Amino acid sequence: MEIRAKQEWQTPELETLNV
Amino acid sequence: MTDQRYADQTIVQKEGNIVSDMNGEKVMFSIRSGKYYNLGRVGGRIWDLIAAPVAVARLVDELMKEYEVDRATCERQVAEFLRSLQRESLIEVRPS
């Protein structure tokens, strides 16, 4: 069985970009 | 406990957005509002997971399988992220 390492968590944020 | 506002909700993307991956982060253009957004890495993964309707509890379960995060933190931060998506009318929230 393949065991995949968990990824580092980063706080999800919605950033509005000023184009 | 899952954030009360979303505890029994199902979330799905709204249509009308153009999404692109840039250096591992997901960038999106809303045709409706004309705004550009950066969802980041985890936010981009959440966006992928809500391509089809998904219960918030199941969304949190899936993220916990993929990321090093405890349930309380995951639930709180996902709920806050979903609130920001909802404020921008990027998602549809339905009763489960």
Backbone of each chain as nested JSON, in Angstrom:
{
  "chains": [
    {"id": "A", "residues": [
      {"number": 1, "name": "MET", "atoms": {"N": [0.845, -1.187, 0.0], "CA": [0.0, 0.0, 0.0], "C": [0.882, 1.24, 0.0]}},
      {"number": 2, "name": "GLU", "atoms": {"N": [0.579, 2.182, -0.859], "CA": [1.373, 3.397, -0.947], "C": [1.01, 4.349, 0.196]}},
      {"number": 3, "name": "ILE", "atoms": {"N": [2.027, 4.82, 0.92], "CA": [1.791, 5.793, 1.98], "C": [2.367, 7.126, 1.527]}},
      {"number": 4, "name": "ARG", "atoms": {"N": [1.514, 8.12, 1.379], "CA": [1.966, 9.419, 0.9], "C": [2.155, 10.358, 2.077]}},
      {"number": 5, "name": "ALA", "atoms": {"N": [3.282, 11.067, 2.081], "CA": [3.544, 12.031, 3.149], "C": [2.548, 13.179, 3.049]}},
      {"number": 6, "name": "LYS", "atoms": {"N": [2.106, 13.637, 4.21], "CA": [1.177, 14.761, 4.211], "C": [1.93, 16.053, 3.906]}},
      {"number": 7, "name": "GLN", "atoms": {"N": [1.23, 16.968, 3.269], "CA": [1.83, 18.248, 2.917], "C": [1.687, 19.239, 4.069]}},
      {"number": 8, "name": "GLU", "atoms": {"N": [2.543, 20.243, 4.033], "CA": [2.494, 21.29, 5.059], "C": [1.227, 22.119, 4.883]}},
      {"number": 9, "name": "TRP", "atoms": {"N": [0.545, 22.359, 5.987], "CA": [-0.684, 23.156, 5.957], "C": [-0.35, 24.64, 5.952]}},
      {"number": 10, "name": "GLN", "atoms": {"N": [-1.032, 25.388, 5.113], "CA": [-0.933, 26.847, 5.13], "C": [-2.347, 27.392, 5.213]}},
      {"number": 11, "name": "THR", "atoms": {"N": [-2.545, 28.401, 6.021], "CA": [-3.883, 28.982, 6.163], "C": [-4.412, 29.408, 4.796]}},
      {"number": 12, "name": "PRO", "atoms": {"N": [-5.552, 28.85, 4.376], "CA": [-6.09, 29.248, 3.071], "C": [-6.637, 30.668, 3.127]}},
      {"number": 13, "name": "GLU", "atoms": {"N": [-6.219, 31.487, 2.184], "CA": [-6.674, 32.879, 2.151], "C": [-7.031, 33.261, 0.722]}},
      {"number": 14, "name": "LEU", "atoms": {"N": [-8.06, 34.076, 0.595], "CA": [-8.454, 34.589, -0.715], "C": [-7.893, 35.995, -0.853]}},
      {"number": 15, "name": "GLU", "atoms": {"N": [-6.945, 36.138, -1.751], "CA": [-6.301, 37.44, -1.952], "C": [-6.841, 38.063, -3.24]}},
      {"number": 16, "name": "THR", "atoms": {"N": [-7.343, 39.279, -3.13], "CA": [-7.794, 39.996, -4.318], "C": [-6.599, 40.706, -4.934]}},
      {"number": 17, "name": "LEU", "atoms": {"N": [-6.359, 40.451, -6.212], "CA": [-5.185, 41.02, -6.875], "C": [-5.539, 42.335, -7.544]}},
      {"number": 18, "name": "ASN", "atoms": {"N": [-4.667, 43.311, -7.359], "CA": [-4.801, 44.579, -8.062], "C": [-4.021, 44.448, -9.359]}},
      {"number": 19, "name": "VAL", "atoms": {"N": [-4.732, 44.291, -10.451], "CA": [-4.066, 43.953, -11.705], "C": [-3.159, 45.07, -12.184]}}
    ]},
    {"id": "B", "residues": [
      {"number": 1, "name": "MET", "atoms": {"N": [-15.659, 20.829, 16.54], "CA": [-16.954, 20.822, 15.872], "C": [-16.896, 21.746, 14.664]}},
      {"number": 2, "name": "THR", "atoms": {"N": [-17.439, 21.318, 13.546], "CA": [-17.411, 22.137, 12.344], "C": [-18.145, 23.444, 12.577]}},
      {"number": 3, "name": "ASP", "atoms": {"N": [-17.582, 24.536, 12.057], "CA": [-18.179, 25.857, 12.17], "C": [-19.685, 25.778, 11.915]}},
      {"number": 4, "name": "GLN", "atoms": {"N": [-20.47, 26.306, 12.865], "CA": [-21.925, 26.139, 12.819], "C": [-22.541, 26.61, 11.508]}},
      {"number": 5, "name": "ARG", "atoms": {"N": [-22.0, 27.707, 10.967], "CA": [-22.584, 28.275, 9.758], "C": [-22.529, 27.281, 8.6]}},
      {"number": 6, "name": "TYR", "atoms": {"N": [-21.503, 26.438, 8.597], "CA": [-21.317, 25.515, 7.482], "C": [-21.475, 24.054, 7.89]}},
      {"number": 7, "name": "ALA", "atoms": {"N": [-21.833, 23.82, 9.155], "CA": [-21.835, 22.452, 9.678], "C": [-22.655, 21.503, 8.815]}},
      {"number": 8, "name": "ASP", "atoms": {"N": [-23.817, 21.937, 8.377], "CA": [-24.698, 21.043, 7.622], "C": [-24.876, 21.524, 6.195]}},
      {"number": 9, "name": "GLN", "atoms": {"N": [-23.827, 22.132, 5.66], "CA": [-23.951, 22.727, 4.333], "C": [-23.148, 21.94, 3.304]}},
      {"number": 10, "name": "THR", "atoms": {"N": [-23.596, 22.074, 2.073], "CA": [-22.853, 21.546, 0.936], "C": [-22.38, 22.737, 0.108]}},
      {"number": 11, "name": "ILE", "atoms": {"N": [-21.138, 22.654, -0.34], "CA": [-20.507, 23.766, -1.051], "C": [-20.185, 23.337, -2.473]}},
      {"number": 12, "name": "VAL", "atoms": {"N": [-20.341, 24.261, -3.406], "CA": [-19.933, 23.981, -4.783], "C": [-19.496, 25.294, -5.44]}},
      {"number": 13, "name": "GLN", "atoms": {"N": [-18.545, 25.176, -6.36], "CA": [-18.099, 26.354, -7.111], "C": [-19.269, 26.952, -7.884]}},
      {"number": 14, "name": "LYS", "atoms": {"N": [-19.265, 28.279, -8.017], "CA": [-20.155, 28.907, -8.983], "C": [-19.444, 28.933, -10.326]}},
      {"number": 15, "name": "GLU", "atoms": {"N": [-20.215, 28.897, -11.386], "CA": [-19.614, 28.939, -12.717], "C": [-19.238, 30.375, -13.071]}},
      {"number": 16, "name": "GLY", "atoms": {"N": [-18.419, 30.502, -14.098], "CA": [-18.076, 31.834, -14.576], "C": [-16.739, 32.33, -14.076]}},
      {"number": 17, "name": "ASN", "atoms": {"N": [-15.818, 31.399, -13.811], "CA": [-14.479, 31.787, -13.373], "C": [-13.441, 31.082, -14.232]}},
      {"number": 18, "name": "ILE", "atoms": {"N": [-12.387, 31.807, -14.55], "CA": [-11.277, 31.228, -15.308], "C": [-10.129, 31.026, -14.333]}},
      {"number": 19, "name": "VAL", "atoms": {"N": [-9.653, 29.786, -14.241], "CA": [-8.663, 29.436, -13.222], "C": [-7.374, 28.979, -13.883]}},
      {"number": 20, "name": "SER", "atoms": {"N": [-6.254, 29.391, -13.292], "CA": [-4.954, 28.998, -13.824], "C": [-3.997, 28.715, -12.675]}},
      {"number": 21, "name": "ASP", "atoms": {"N": [-3.077, 27.79, -12.887], "CA": [-2.059, 27.509, -11.877], "C": [-0.813, 28.327, -12.176]}},
      {"number": 22, "name": "MET", "atoms": {"N": [-0.327, 29.042, -11.158], "CA": [0.898, 29.829, -11.317], "C": [1.836, 29.494, -10.173]}},
      {"number": 23, "name": "ASN", "atoms": {"N": [2.917, 28.795, -10.493], "CA": [3.905, 28.413, -9.477], "C": [3.268, 27.684, -8.302]}},
      {"number": 24, "name": "GLY", "atoms": {"N": [2.333, 26.804, -8.608], "CA": [1.714, 26.008, -7.55], "C": [0.557, 26.69, -6.858]}},
      {"number": 25, "name": "GLU", "atoms": {"N": [0.354, 27.972, -7.14], "CA": [-0.778, 28.682, -6.554], "C": [-1.854, 28.848, -7.618]}},
      {"number": 26, "name": "LYS", "atoms": {"N": [-3.09, 28.891, -7.167], "CA": [-4.194, 28.988, -8.111], "C": [-4.652, 30.44, -8.208]}},
      {"number": 27, "name": "VAL", "atoms": {"N": [-4.676, 30.947, -9.429], "CA": [-5.11, 32.317, -9.685], "C": [-6.389, 32.256, -10.506]}},
      {"number": 28, "name": "MET", "atoms": {"N": [-7.33, 33.128, -10.173], "CA": [-8.656, 33.03, -10.774], "C": [-9.146, 34.399, -11.229]}},
      {"number": 29, "name": "PHE", "atoms": {"N": [-9.839, 34.403, -12.352], "CA": [-10.48, 35.618, -12.855], "C": [-11.981, 35.395, -12.845]}},
      {"number": 30, "name": "SER", "atoms": {"N": [-12.701, 36.282, -12.172], "CA": [-14.157, 36.193, -12.142], "C": [-14.725, 37.004, -13.298]}},
      {"number": 31, "name": "ILE", "atoms": {"N": [-15.37, 36.323, -14.223], "CA": [-15.97, 37.01, -15.37], "C": [-17.08, 37.942, -14.886]}},
      {"number": 32, "name": "ARG", "atoms": {"N": [-17.787, 37.514, -13.842], "CA": [-18.923, 38.294, -13.335], "C": [-18.477, 39.632, -12.755]}},
      {"number": 33, "name": "SER", "atoms": {"N": [-17.429, 39.596, -11.925], "CA": [-17.024, 40.816, -11.22], "C": [-15.837, 41.513, -11.877]}},
      {"number": 34, "name": "GLY", "atoms": {"N": [-15.117, 40.791, -12.75], "CA": [-13.927, 41.374, -13.361], "C": [-12.735, 41.416, -12.423]}},
      {"number": 35, "name": "LYS", "atoms": {"N": [-12.834, 40.71, -11.293], "CA": [-11.738, 40.717, -10.318], "C": [-10.826, 39.508, -10.509]}},
      {"number": 36, "name": "TYR", "atoms": {"N": [-9.562, 39.708, -10.131], "CA": [-8.594, 38.614, -10.099], "C": [-8.345, 38.229, -8.644]}},
      {"number": 37, "name": "TYR", "atoms": {"N": [-8.174, 36.929, -8.41], "CA": [-7.921, 36.44, -7.056], "C": [-6.75, 35.472, -7.065]}},
      {"number": 38, "name": "ASN", "atoms": {"N": [-6.03, 35.444, -5.948], "CA": [-5.047, 34.393, -5.707], "C": [-5.575, 33.538, -4.564]}},
      {"number": 39, "name": "LEU", "atoms": {"N": [-5.767, 32.25, -4.83], "CA": [-6.287, 31.351, -3.802], "C": [-5.171, 30.667, -3.026]}},
      {"number": 40, "name": "GLY", "atoms": {"N": [-3.937, 30.802, -3.492], "CA": [-2.828, 30.135, -2.817], "C": [-2.844, 28.635, -3.068]}},
      {"number": 41, "name": "ARG", "atoms": {"N": [-1.998, 27.916, -2.324], "CA": [-1.876, 26.468, -2.542], "C": [-3.036, 25.699, -1.919]}},
      {"number": 42, "name": "VAL", "atoms": {"N": [-3.24, 25.899, -0.622], "CA": [-4.311, 25.156, 0.059], "C": [-5.674, 25.634, -0.445]}},
      {"number": 43, "name": "GLY", "atoms": {"N": [-5.809, 26.929, -0.633], "CA": [-7.067, 27.456, -1.169], "C": [-7.359, 26.895, -2.549]}},
      {"number": 44, "name": "GLY", "atoms": {"N": [-6.311, 26.719, -3.335], "CA": [-6.476, 26.14, -4.665], "C": [-6.933, 24.695, -4.593]}},
      {"number": 45, "name": "ARG", "atoms": {"N": [-6.403, 23.972, -3.608], "CA": [-6.819, 22.572, -3.428], "C": [-8.287, 22.501, -3.0]}},
      {"number": 46, "name": "ILE", "atoms": {"N": [-8.672, 23.414, -2.109], "CA": [-10.076, 23.468, -1.686], "C": [-10.961, 23.754, -2.898]}},
      {"number": 47, "name": "TRP", "atoms": {"N": [-10.512, 24.679, -3.744], "CA": [-11.286, 25.02, -4.948], "C": [-11.487, 23.786, -5.831]}},
      {"number": 48, "name": "ASP", "atoms": {"N": [-10.43, 22.984, -5.969], "CA": [-10.554, 21.753, -6.759], "C": [-11.572, 20.8, -6.135]}},
      {"number": 49, "name": "LEU", "atoms": {"N": [-11.529, 20.709, -4.806], "CA": [-12.386, 19.742, -4.11], "C": [-13.863, 20.137, -4.147]}},
      {"number": 50, "name": "ILE", "atoms": {"N": [-14.145, 21.413, -4.422], "CA": [-15.551, 21.837, -4.47], "C": [-16.021, 22.031, -5.914]}},
      {"number": 51, "name": "ALA", "atoms": {"N": [-15.32, 21.393, -6.853], "CA": [-15.759, 21.437, -8.254], "C": [-17.127, 20.769, -8.388]}},
      {"number": 52, "name": "ALA", "atoms": {"N": [-17.348, 19.743, -7.58], "CA": [-18.657, 19.099, -7.471], "C": [-19.156, 19.336, -6.051]}},
      {"number": 53, "name": "PRO", "atoms": {"N": [-20.471, 19.342, -5.847], "CA": [-20.994, 19.609, -4.502], "C": [-20.408, 18.657, -3.466]}},
      {"number": 54, "name": "VAL", "atoms": {"N": [-19.943, 19.221, -2.351], "CA": [-19.338, 18.404, -1.297], "C": [-19.743, 18.97, 0.063]}},
      {"number": 55, "name": "ALA", "atoms": {"N": [-20.04, 18.073, 0.994], "CA": [-20.364, 18.503, 2.353], "C": [-19.102, 19.037, 3.018]}},
      {"number": 56, "name": "VAL", "atoms": {"N": [-19.256, 20.077, 3.816], "CA": [-18.088, 20.703, 4.443], "C": [-17.34, 19.703, 5.324]}},
      {"number": 57, "name": "ALA", "atoms": {"N": [-18.068, 18.867, 6.042], "CA": [-17.414, 17.875, 6.905], "C": [-16.532, 16.937, 6.08]}},
      {"number": 58, "name": "ARG", "atoms": {"N": [-17.023, 16.572, 4.907], "CA": [-16.243, 15.681, 4.041], "C": [-15.033, 16.414, 3.451]}},
      {"number": 59, "name": "LEU", "atoms": {"N": [-15.222, 17.677, 3.156], "CA": [-14.117, 18.509, 2.662], "C": [-12.992, 18.566, 3.7]}},
      {"number": 60, "name": "VAL", "atoms": {"N": [-13.36, 18.776, 4.95], "CA": [-12.372, 18.828, 6.035], "C": [-11.677, 17.475, 6.179]}},
      {"number": 61, "name": "ASP", "atoms": {"N": [-12.445, 16.397, 6.109], "CA": [-11.856, 15.051, 6.208], "C": [-10.795, 14.846, 5.129]}},
      {"number": 62, "name": "GLU", "atoms": {"N": [-11.122, 15.26, 3.918], "CA": [-10.197, 15.066, 2.792], "C": [-8.924, 15.89, 2.988]}},
      {"number": 63, "name": "LEU", "atoms": {"N": [-9.086, 17.126, 3.445], "CA": [-7.915, 17.989, 3.662], "C": [-7.022, 17.431, 4.762]}},
      {"number": 64, "name": "MET", "atoms": {"N": [-7.637, 16.85, 5.789], "CA": [-6.846, 16.281, 6.888], "C": [-6.051, 15.061, 6.44]}},
      {"number": 65, "name": "LYS", "atoms": {"N": [-6.542, 14.382, 5.409], "CA": [-5.784, 13.248, 4.857], "C": [-4.553, 13.739, 4.106]}},
      {"number": 66, "name": "GLU", "atoms": {"N": [-4.668, 14.929, 3.523], "CA": [-3.612, 15.423, 2.635], "C": [-2.618, 16.346, 3.327]}},
      {"number": 67, "name": "TYR", "atoms": {"N": [-3.048, 16.996, 4.423], "CA": [-2.205, 18.017, 5.058], "C": [-1.987, 17.724, 6.539]}},
      {"number": 68, "name": "GLU", "atoms": {"N": [-0.864, 18.216, 7.032], "CA": [-0.55, 18.117, 8.462], "C": [-1.293, 19.22, 9.201]}},
      {"number": 69, "name": "VAL", "atoms": {"N": [-2.474, 18.913, 9.676], "CA": [-3.269, 19.928, 10.375], "C": [-4.25, 19.215, 11.303]}},
      {"number": 70, "name": "ASP", "atoms": {"N": [-4.495, 19.812, 12.47], "CA": [-5.47, 19.207, 13.378], "C": [-6.88, 19.629, 12.973]}},
      {"number": 71, "name": "ARG", "atoms": {"N": [-7.851, 18.862, 13.413], "CA": [-9.228, 19.07, 12.95], "C": [-9.763, 20.458, 13.304]}},
      {"number": 72, "name": "ALA", "atoms": {"N": [-9.518, 20.897, 14.533], "CA": [-10.074, 22.188, 14.966], "C": [-9.543, 23.33, 14.1]}},
      {"number": 73, "name": "THR", "atoms": {"N": [-8.241, 23.303, 13.848], "CA": [-7.631, 24.35, 13.016], "C": [-8.177, 24.287, 11.598]}},
      {"number": 74, "name": "CYS", "atoms": {"N": [-8.242, 23.076, 11.07], "CA": [-8.717, 22.891, 9.698], "C": [-10.153, 23.392, 9.556]}},
      {"number": 75, "name": "GLU", "atoms": {"N": [-11.01, 23.001, 10.471], "CA": [-12.419, 23.406, 10.39], "C": [-12.564, 24.919, 10.478]}},
      {"number": 76, "name": "ARG", "atoms": {"N": [-11.83, 25.522, 11.414], "CA": [-11.946, 26.972, 11.62], "C": [-11.451, 27.744, 10.395]}},
      {"number": 77, "name": "GLN", "atoms": {"N": [-10.293, 27.33, 9.879], "CA": [-9.699, 28.081, 8.773], "C": [-10.42, 27.824, 7.452]}},
      {"number": 78, "name": "VAL", "atoms": {"N": [-10.923, 26.62, 7.275], "CA": [-11.702, 26.331, 6.064], "C": [-13.004, 27.134, 6.09]}},
      {"number": 79, "name": "ALA", "atoms": {"N": [-13.644, 27.203, 7.25], "CA": [-14.889, 27.976, 7.361], "C": [-14.643, 29.447, 7.036]}},
      {"number": 80, "name": "GLU", "atoms": {"N": [-13.535, 29.98, 7.528], "CA": [-13.21, 31.389, 7.253], "C": [-12.943, 31.594, 5.761]}},
      {"number": 81, "name": "PHE", "atoms": {"N": [-12.243, 30.635, 5.16], "CA": [-11.962, 30.723, 3.718], "C": [-13.263, 30.648, 2.911]}},
      {"number": 82, "name": "LEU", "atoms": {"N": [-14.151, 29.754, 3.313], "CA": [-15.434, 29.632, 2.608], "C": [-16.251, 30.914, 2.745]}},
      {"number": 83, "name": "ARG", "atoms": {"N": [-16.17, 31.54, 3.909], "CA": [-16.865, 32.821, 4.1], "C": [-16.348, 33.858, 3.11]}},
      {"number": 84, "name": "SER", "atoms": {"N": [-15.034, 33.891, 2.934], "CA": [-14.462, 34.883, 2.006], "C": [-14.88, 34.573, 0.567]}},
      {"number": 85, "name": "LEU", "atoms": {"N": [-14.952, 33.291, 0.216], "CA": [-15.425, 32.921, -1.131], "C": [-16.89, 33.311, -1.315]}},
      {"number": 86, "name": "GLN", "atoms": {"N": [-17.666, 33.114, -0.262], "CA": [-19.098, 33.427, -0.344], "C": [-19.317, 34.938, -0.456]}},
      {"number": 87, "name": "ARG", "atoms": {"N": [-18.509, 35.709, 0.269], "CA": [-18.62, 37.174, 0.193], "C": [-18.401, 37.662, -1.232]}},
      {"number": 88, "name": "GLU", "atoms": {"N": [-17.527, 36.961, -1.96], "CA": [-17.214, 37.354, -3.341], "C": [-18.121, 36.638, -4.346]}},
      {"number": 89, "name": "SER", "atoms": {"N": [-19.127, 35.928, -3.838], "CA": [-20.087, 35.207, -4.693], "C": [-19.405, 34.203, -5.613]}},
      {"number": 90, "name": "LEU", "atoms": {"N": [-18.389, 33.521, -5.088], "CA": [-17.647, 32.543, -5.886], "C": [-18.134, 31.12, -5.644]}},
      {"number": 91, "name": "ILE", "atoms": {"N": [-18.914, 30.927, -4.571], "CA": [-19.426, 29.588, -4.267], "C": [-20.924, 29.647, -4.01]}},
      {"number": 92, "name": "GLU", "atoms": {"N": [-21.529, 28.485, -4.125], "CA": [-22.94, 28.326, -3.8], "C": [-23.015, 27.443, -2.56]}},
      {"number": 93, "name": "VAL", "atoms": {"N": [-23.8, 27.855, -1.583], "CA": [-23.944, 27.102, -0.336], "C": [-25.356, 26.549, -0.285]}},
      {"number": 94, "name": "ARG", "atoms": {"N": [-25.445, 25.227, -0.124], "CA": [-26.76, 24.568, -0.096], "C": [-26.877, 23.747, 1.173]}},
      {"number": 95, "name": "PRO", "atoms": {"N": [-28.091, 23.55, 1.654], "CA": [-28.273, 22.628, 2.783], "C": [-27.909, 21.216, 2.345]}},
      {"number": 96, "name": "SER", "atoms": {"N": [-27.254, 20.463, 3.217], "CA": [-26.897, 19.077, 2.864], "C": [-28.138, 18.199, 2.867]}}
    ]}
  ]
}
